[in-house]
Amino acid sequence: MAMNSHIRRCSRCIIPETVPGITFDEAGVCSLCCAYVAPHKSREEMELRGLIEESRIPTNQYDCVVPLSGGRDSSFVLYMAVKRYGLRVLAVNYDNEFQTDQTPVNIENACRCLGVELLRVRSRWNIASKITRASVRGALPYGLGAITDDMCAACAFGYISAAYRAAEHYRTPLILWGHASVEHTDRMLKTLAVKHRRLTRREKLLNFEYYKAQAYGLLQRCEFPVPGNRVLSRKRVRLKNETIREIRLFDYLSWDREEIKRTIIGELGWQKPAGYVSTWRTDCKLHELMNYCWLREFGCTKDCFGHCNMINAGQMSRSEALEQEEQMAVACERGAQQVLREDLNLTEAELAPIMSRAEPATD
């Protein structure tokens, strides 16, 4: 699916005019760029080192848990934990059953290069696939936006519970996360009218697939319980164990895209999957389906908003972002069809309305 070359785009980033709520100033700069506030380290690395030293318990088997998805940020956090801070690390990978072929290779290479033990967590009953399949099927009659609303529910609970359970089981006092504010887009989208279609209460009551997704979600919580913690929803968990500290590494270190790529590729043998456009979010096949739905609904991929942040942060040029967006417009349709057919096992009749949605309209 080629991009419409006649769509107006921000002169600073690449956000198109088809995004609901977007506006442009006299210089053609979009409202997101105008409202951009540069991310900064909320704390200093010296404080991080102090917290790490406080968390070390010589008699413990591990100093910390690093949730390792196989993506670029978590791989970099694992590298830093071992090489810069000398931590004895347990890497925990939650297999959401939609990993790309390259993901387990990257995980194994990173752990081998760093001499780190790896704990893999995967449902014995393929619960994540069942949750996602039921969620997508239940949303099919309501459009592409509804499909994206609950697409990541299984993984959102699974990867958090896997990290918490490992930390509590091994009495490990620290969890190091790889979240980076420059890549987060939810806060940006709240300033616009970019809202996905959500099922109403009545639609849920009449939707058999919705009940299936809820039931599978309960099974997932039974298979991976997090005793002692607050389960806020089937997507969210909050750690209540006061003996375990959670740290987001990039609250203390500057997020540098080129340094991260250079480090994980050069030191860990990390590679992006064949056919993938970017090194970003390469650990899950569902991401291409997400981008496809966004492209059809709003005229740009979801990555486009992250690229807006990266351009404003000086981490990416506009030309590189536009090139990736153009390539993604072609690649994500192919990836979406593959995951819908091969991983979610949708029939051709179910697939037809997803793949035949009209392009976003322009004035």
Secondary structure as a PSIPRED ss2 file (coil, helix, strand):
# PSIPRED VFORMAT (PSIPRED V4.0)

   1 M C   1.000  0.000  0.000
   2 A C   1.000  0.000  0.000
   3 M C   1.000  0.000  0.000
   4 N C   1.000  0.000  0.000
   5 S C   1.000  0.000  0.000
   6 H C   1.000  0.000  0.000
   7 I C   1.000  0.000  0.000
   8 R C   1.000  0.000  0.000
   9 R E   0.000  0.000  1.000
  10 C C   1.000  0.000  0.000
  11 S C   1.000  0.000  0.000
  12 R C   1.000  0.000  0.000
  13 C C   1.000  0.000  0.000
  14 I C   1.000  0.000  0.000
  15 I C   1.000  0.000  0.000
  16 P E   0.000  0.000  1.000
  17 E C   1.000  0.000  0.000
  18 T C   1.000  0.000  0.000
  19 V C   1.000  0.000  0.000
  20 P C   1.000  0.000  0.000
  21 G C   1.000  0.000  0.000
  22 I C   1.000  0.000  0.000
  23 T C   1.000  0.000  0.000
  24 F E   0.000  0.000  1.000
  25 D C   1.000  0.000  0.000
  26 E C   1.000  0.000  0.000
  27 A C   1.000  0.000  0.000
  28 G C   1.000  0.000  0.000
  29 V C   1.000  0.000  0.000
  30 C E   0.000  0.000  1.000
  31 S H   0.000  1.000  0.000
  32 L H   0.000  1.000  0.000
  33 C H   0.000  1.000  0.000
  34 C H   0.000  1.000  0.000
  35 A C   1.000  0.000  0.000
  36 Y C   1.000  0.000  0.000
  37 V C   1.000  0.000  0.000
  38 A C   1.000  0.000  0.000
  39 P C   1.000  0.000  0.000
  40 H C   1.000  0.000  0.000
  41 K C   1.000  0.000  0.000
  42 S C   1.000  0.000  0.000
  43 R C   1.000  0.000  0.000
  44 E C   1.000  0.000  0.000
  45 E H   0.000  1.000  0.000
  46 M H   0.000  1.000  0.000
  47 E H   0.000  1.000  0.000
  48 L H   0.000  1.000  0.000
  49 R H   0.000  1.000  0.000
  50 G H   0.000  1.000  0.000
  51 L H   0.000  1.000  0.000
  52 I H   0.000  1.000  0.000
  53 E H   0.000  1.000  0.000
  54 E H   0.000  1.000  0.000
  55 S H   0.000  1.000  0.000
  56 R C   1.000  0.000  0.000
  57 I C   1.000  0.000  0.000
  58 P C   1.000  0.000  0.000
  59 T C   1.000  0.000  0.000
  60 N C   1.000  0.000  0.000
  61 Q C   1.000  0.000  0.000
  62 Y C   1.000  0.000  0.000
  63 D C   1.000  0.000  0.000
  64 C E   0.000  0.000  1.000
  65 V E   0.000  0.000  1.000
  66 V E   0.000  0.000  1.000
  67 P E   0.000  0.000  1.000
  68 L C   1.000  0.000  0.000
  69 S C   1.000  0.000  0.000
  70 G C   1.000  0.000  0.000
  71 G C   1.000  0.000  0.000
  72 R H   0.000  1.000  0.000
  73 D H   0.000  1.000  0.000
  74 S H   0.000  1.000  0.000
  75 S H   0.000  1.000  0.000
  76 F H   0.000  1.000  0.000
  77 V H   0.000  1.000  0.000
  78 L H   0.000  1.000  0.000
  79 Y H   0.000  1.000  0.000
  80 M H   0.000  1.000  0.000
  81 A H   0.000  1.000  0.000
  82 V H   0.000  1.000  0.000
  83 K H   0.000  1.000  0.000
  84 R C   1.000  0.000  0.000
  85 Y C   1.000  0.000  0.000
  86 G C   1.000  0.000  0.000
  87 L C   1.000  0.000  0.000
  88 R C   1.000  0.000  0.000
  89 V E   0.000  0.000  1.000
  90 L E   0.000  0.000  1.000
  91 A E   0.000  0.000  1.000
  92 V E   0.000  0.000  1.000
  93 N E   0.000  0.000  1.000
  94 Y E   0.000  0.000  1.000
  95 D C   1.000  0.000  0.000
  96 N C   1.000  0.000  0.000
  97 E C   1.000  0.000  0.000
  98 F C   1.000  0.000  0.000
  99 Q C   1.000  0.000  0.000
 100 T C   1.000  0.000  0.000
 101 D C   1.000  0.000  0.000
 102 Q H   0.000  1.000  0.000
 103 T H   0.000  1.000  0.000
 104 P H   0.000  1.000  0.000
 105 V H   0.000  1.000  0.000
 106 N H   0.000  1.000  0.000
 107 I H   0.000  1.000  0.000
 108 E H   0.000  1.000  0.000
 109 N H   0.000  1.000  0.000
 110 A H   0.000  1.000  0.000
 111 C H   0.000  1.000  0.000
 112 R H   0.000  1.000  0.000
 113 C H   0.000  1.000  0.000
 114 L H   0.000  1.000  0.000
 115 G C   1.000  0.000  0.000
 116 V C   1.000  0.000  0.000
 117 E E   0.000  0.000  1.000
 118 L E   0.000  0.000  1.000
 119 L E   0.000  0.000  1.000
 120 R E   0.000  0.000  1.000
 121 V E   0.000  0.000  1.000
 122 R C   1.000  0.000  0.000
 123 S C   1.000  0.000  0.000
 124 R C   1.000  0.000  0.000
 125 W C   1.000  0.000  0.000
 126 N C   1.000  0.000  0.000
 127 I H   0.000  1.000  0.000
 128 A H   0.000  1.000  0.000
 129 S H   0.000  1.000  0.000
 130 K H   0.000  1.000  0.000
 131 I H   0.000  1.000  0.000
 132 T H   0.000  1.000  0.000
 133 R H   0.000  1.000  0.000
 134 A H   0.000  1.000  0.000
 135 S H   0.000  1.000  0.000
 136 V H   0.000  1.000  0.000
 137 R H   0.000  1.000  0.000
 138 G H   0.000  1.000  0.000
 139 A H   0.000  1.000  0.000
 140 L H   0.000  1.000  0.000
 141 P H   0.000  1.000  0.000
 142 Y H   0.000  1.000  0.000
 143 G C   1.000  0.000  0.000
 144 L H   0.000  1.000  0.000
 145 G H   0.000  1.000  0.000
 146 A H   0.000  1.000  0.000
 147 I H   0.000  1.000  0.000
 148 T H   0.000  1.000  0.000
 149 D H   0.000  1.000  0.000
 150 D C   1.000  0.000  0.000
 151 M C   1.000  0.000  0.000
 152 C C   1.000  0.000  0.000
 153 A H   0.000  1.000  0.000
 154 A H   0.000  1.000  0.000
 155 C H   0.000  1.000  0.000
 156 A H   0.000  1.000  0.000
 157 F H   0.000  1.000  0.000
 158 G H   0.000  1.000  0.000
 159 Y H   0.000  1.000  0.000
 160 I H   0.000  1.000  0.000
 161 S H   0.000  1.000  0.000
 162 A H   0.000  1.000  0.000
 163 A H   0.000  1.000  0.000
 164 Y H   0.000  1.000  0.000
 165 R H   0.000  1.000  0.000
 166 A H   0.000  1.000  0.000
 167 A H   0.000  1.000  0.000
 168 E H   0.000  1.000  0.000
 169 H H   0.000  1.000  0.000
 170 Y C   1.000  0.000  0.000
 171 R C   1.000  0.000  0.000
 172 T C   1.000  0.000  0.000
 173 P C   1.000  0.000  0.000
 174 L E   0.000  0.000  1.000
 175 I E   0.000  0.000  1.000
 176 L E   0.000  0.000  1.000
 177 W E   0.000  0.000  1.000
 178 G C   1.000  0.000  0.000
 179 H C   1.000  0.000  0.000
 180 A C   1.000  0.000  0.000
 181 S H   0.000  1.000  0.000
 182 V H   0.000  1.000  0.000
 183 E H   0.000  1.000  0.000
 184 H C   1.000  0.000  0.000
 185 T C   1.000  0.000  0.000
 186 D H   0.000  1.000  0.000
 187 R H   0.000  1.000  0.000
 188 M H   0.000  1.000  0.000
 189 L H   0.000  1.000  0.000
 190 K H   0.000  1.000  0.000
 191 T C   1.000  0.000  0.000
 192 L C   1.000  0.000  0.000
 193 A C   1.000  0.000  0.000
 194 V C   1.000  0.000  0.000
 195 K C   1.000  0.000  0.000
 196 H C   1.000  0.000  0.000
 197 R C   1.000  0.000  0.000
 198 R C   1.000  0.000  0.000
 199 L C   1.000  0.000  0.000
 200 T C   1.000  0.000  0.000
 201 R H   0.000  1.000  0.000
 202 R H   0.000  1.000  0.000
 203 E H   0.000  1.000  0.000
 204 K H   0.000  1.000  0.000
 205 L H   0.000  1.000  0.000
 206 L C   1.000  0.000  0.000
 207 N C   1.000  0.000  0.000
 208 F H   0.000  1.000  0.000
 209 E H   0.000  1.000  0.000
 210 Y H   0.000  1.000  0.000
 211 Y H   0.000  1.000  0.000
 212 K H   0.000  1.000  0.000
 213 A H   0.000  1.000  0.000
 214 Q H   0.000  1.000  0.000
 215 A H   0.000  1.000  0.000
 216 Y H   0.000  1.000  0.000
 217 G H   0.000  1.000  0.000
 218 L H   0.000  1.000  0.000
 219 L H   0.000  1.000  0.000
 220 Q H   0.000  1.000  0.000
 221 R H   0.000  1.000  0.000
 222 C H   0.000  1.000  0.000
 223 E H   0.000  1.000  0.000
 224 F C   1.000  0.000  0.000
 225 P C   1.000  0.000  0.000
 226 V C   1.000  0.000  0.000
 227 P C   1.000  0.000  0.000
 228 G C   1.000  0.000  0.000
 229 N C   1.000  0.000  0.000
 230 R E   0.000  0.000  1.000
 231 V E   0.000  0.000  1.000
 232 L C   1.000  0.000  0.000
 233 S C   1.000  0.000  0.000
 234 R C   1.000  0.000  0.000
 235 K C   1.000  0.000  0.000
 236 R C   1.000  0.000  0.000
 237 V E   0.000  0.000  1.000
 238 R E   0.000  0.000  1.000
 239 L C   1.000  0.000  0.000
 240 K C   1.000  0.000  0.000
 241 N C   1.000  0.000  0.000
 242 E C   1.000  0.000  0.000
 243 T C   1.000  0.000  0.000
 244 I C   1.000  0.000  0.000
 245 R E   0.000  0.000  1.000
 246 E E   0.000  0.000  1.000
 247 I E   0.000  0.000  1.000
 248 R E   0.000  0.000  1.000
 249 L H   0.000  1.000  0.000
 250 F H   0.000  1.000  0.000
 251 D H   0.000  1.000  0.000
 252 Y C   1.000  0.000  0.000
 253 L C   1.000  0.000  0.000
 254 S C   1.000  0.000  0.000
 255 W C   1.000  0.000  0.000
 256 D C   1.000  0.000  0.000
 257 R H   0.000  1.000  0.000
 258 E H   0.000  1.000  0.000
 259 E H   0.000  1.000  0.000
 260 I H   0.000  1.000  0.000
 261 K H   0.000  1.000  0.000
 262 R H   0.000  1.000  0.000
 263 T H   0.000  1.000  0.000
 264 I H   0.000  1.000  0.000
 265 I H   0.000  1.000  0.000
 266 G H   0.000  1.000  0.000
 267 E H   0.000  1.000  0.000
 268 L H   0.000  1.000  0.000
 269 G C   1.000  0.000  0.000
 270 W C   1.000  0.000  0.000
 271 Q C   1.000  0.000  0.000
 272 K C   1.000  0.000  0.000
 273 P C   1.000  0.000  0.000
 274 A C   1.000  0.000  0.000
 275 G C   1.000  0.000  0.000
 276 Y C   1.000  0.000  0.000
 277 V C   1.000  0.000  0.000
 278 S C   1.000  0.000  0.000
 279 T C   1.000  0.000  0.000
 280 W C   1.000  0.000  0.000
 281 R C   1.000  0.000  0.000
 282 T C   1.000  0.000  0.000
 283 D C   1.000  0.000  0.000
 284 C C   1.000  0.000  0.000
 285 K C   1.000  0.000  0.000
 286 L H   0.000  1.000  0.000
 287 H H   0.000  1.000  0.000
 288 E H   0.000  1.000  0.000
 289 L H   0.000  1.000  0.000
 290 M H   0.000  1.000  0.000
 291 N H   0.000  1.000  0.000
 292 Y H   0.000  1.000  0.000
 293 C H   0.000  1.000  0.000
 294 W H   0.000  1.000  0.000
 295 L H   0.000  1.000  0.000
 296 R H   0.000  1.000  0.000
 297 E H   0.000  1.000  0.000
 298 F H   0.000  1.000  0.000
 299 G C   1.000  0.000  0.000
 300 C C   1.000  0.000  0.000
 301 T C   1.000  0.000  0.000
 302 K C   1.000  0.000  0.000
 303 D H   0.000  1.000  0.000
 304 C H   0.000  1.000  0.000
 305 F H   0.000  1.000  0.000
 306 G H   0.000  1.000  0.000
 307 H H   0.000  1.000  0.000
 308 C H   0.000  1.000  0.000
 309 N H   0.000  1.000  0.000
 310 M H   0.000  1.000  0.000
 311 I H   0.000  1.000  0.000
 312 N H   0.000  1.000  0.000
 313 A C   1.000  0.000  0.000
 314 G C   1.000  0.000  0.000
 315 Q C   1.000  0.000  0.000
 316 M C   1.000  0.000  0.000
 317 S C   1.000  0.000  0.000
 318 R H   0.000  1.000  0.000
 319 S H   0.000  1.000  0.000
 320 E H   0.000  1.000  0.000
 321 A H   0.000  1.000  0.000
 322 L H   0.000  1.000  0.000
 323 E H   0.000  1.000  0.000
 324 Q H   0.000  1.000  0.000
 325 E H   0.000  1.000  0.000
 326 E H   0.000  1.000  0.000
 327 Q H   0.000  1.000  0.000
 328 M H   0.000  1.000  0.000
 329 A H   0.000  1.000  0.000
 330 V H   0.000  1.000  0.000
 331 A H   0.000  1.000  0.000
 332 C H   0.000  1.000  0.000
 333 E H   0.000  1.000  0.000
 334 R H   0.000  1.000  0.000
 335 G H   0.000  1.000  0.000
 336 A H   0.000  1.000  0.000
 337 Q H   0.000  1.000  0.000
 338 Q H   0.000  1.000  0.000
 339 V H   0.000  1.000  0.000
 340 L H   0.000  1.000  0.000
 341 R H   0.000  1.000  0.000
 342 E H   0.000  1.000  0.000
 343 D H   0.000  1.000  0.000
 344 L C   1.000  0.000  0.000
 345 N C   1.000  0.000  0.000
 346 L C   1.000  0.000  0.000
 347 T C   1.000  0.000  0.000
 348 E H   0.000  1.000  0.000
 349 A H   0.000  1.000  0.000
 350 E H   0.000  1.000  0.000
 351 L H   0.000  1.000  0.000
 352 A H   0.000  1.000  0.000
 353 P H   0.000  1.000  0.000
 354 I H   0.000  1.000  0.000
 355 M H   0.000  1.000  0.000
 356 S C   1.000  0.000  0.000
 357 R C   1.000  0.000  0.000
 358 A C   1.000  0.000  0.000
 359 E C   1.000  0.000  0.000
 360 P C   1.000  0.000  0.000
 361 A C   1.000  0.000  0.000
 362 T C   1.000  0.000  0.000
 363 D C   1.000  0.000  0.000
